[in-house]
Structure formats: C-alpha cells, structure tokens
Amino acid sequence: MSIVTIRNVEFLNNPARFLDPYNFRVTFECIAPLPEDLEWRLIYVSSPGNEELDQELDDCLVGPVPVGVNSFEFEGSAPLPSKIPPEDVLGVAALILTGSYKDQEFVRVGYYQNTEYDNEEMKESPPTPVVFDRLVRDINTKPRVTRFQIKWDVSPENATGGTVSAGAATSAAVPSANDLYVDDSTMEGIETSQ
C-alpha cells in the first residue's frame, strides 16, 4: 500500500516555447501524516539510450505532509540546449516527474514531449544549426505511471481507529508485460505474430 497517491498533474503552460520553463500543479493524496519531506524531481530525457544526457531540470521538497489531498505548483527550467545532441532535438523526448520519500523513489510519471518548429517552412526544411528560440514543445497529457514499493515508516488509521501496516511487507509488486509467463501449450490454435 502506498501512503501517497498522485491524483493529477496539470501542465499550466502547454504547449509552450521550448526554452520556456515548465509550470505544472501536482495534486496528491496522503493517507498518513509524513513527518519528513517528499522530494519531487523533473528530468528531461532527450536520448533514451544514453542516461548521461538526462537533465535534472529542477527539484523541490514538500513537507511535512498532512493527511488528505495536497497540491503544489512546480516550476522547472527548460533543458540546456548545449546538452542535447542536435539529432535528438526535434521529435519525441521524455519528461519524467519522480517522487521520493527518505531517498526512496515511490513513483515515476513519464510524459512524451514532441518538439518542432513553430512554422511550416522550418518544419519541412529544418535549419542547421538548430534555432532553439523558434521551437515549440507539446507534452502529451496521458502519462505512463510506475509505482515502487518502499518502506514508509508510518501507518494509516483504518475505519475502526486501529492502524494498518503499510510498505513493502504488505504489498506486492505489479508485474510488467515482460514478466508475464505464457504457456505455449495453451496457445494451441491461436495465431500469434512473431
């Protein structure tokens, strides 16, 4: 069971210029008071095959956190153009929001970001070098959410006034599609593409 659940992430300036800061509001629910801060980080991924090029755009601490629905506004800097390979500027990149408690990541929310020029002529024939002040970004608002089980060190109260244990000991990991086992003997007569 997770003590913190993200309810909504609202981008306040989408679409926007590529060099504009990211502005968004995070709304989350907390089912037990957290005496320590939650750490939120915003990461820009321009080259998925090379983590060294990932840019942490900003981070913030929120806390202590009371029980209930909470929200905060977050502003992250635009990525540094000098750290993006020219061939990875246009097209799709990823924007990742992570949440951690006591240095343990409990959620990762990923968004696809499309970057293109602001006019048809430059879209059809992109200039070299890249003209960053003519780029616009559009973030797809359908996220991919990954949750991680962590040790929260707190317990929520249940309806009878007692406490309910929370953390890895009472939770099971959600398998990914890669972890699922398919018995080929049950697939007899079913066409599959290879």
LINTA-V902827 format. One line per field, one symbol per residue. ss: DSSP state (@ for helix, = for strand, . for the rest). burial: b if it has 9 or more other C-alpha atoms within 8 Angstrom, else e. A space follows every 50 residues. Layout:
# LINTA-V902827
ss->???
burial->???
This chain:
# LINTA-V902827
ss->...========....==....=========...=...========..... @@@.========..=..=========....@@@..@@@..========== =..==============..@@@@@.......@@@=====....====... .....==.....==...@@@......@@@....@@@@.......
burial->eebeebeebebeeeebbbbeebbbbbbbbbbbbbebbbbbbbbbbbbeee eebbbbbbbeebbbbbbeebeeebbbbbbeeeebeeebbebbbbbbbbbb beeebbbbbbbbbbbbbbeeebbeebeeeeeeeebbbbbbeebeeeeebb ebebbbbeeeeeeeebbbeebeeeeeeeeeeeeeeeeeeeeeee
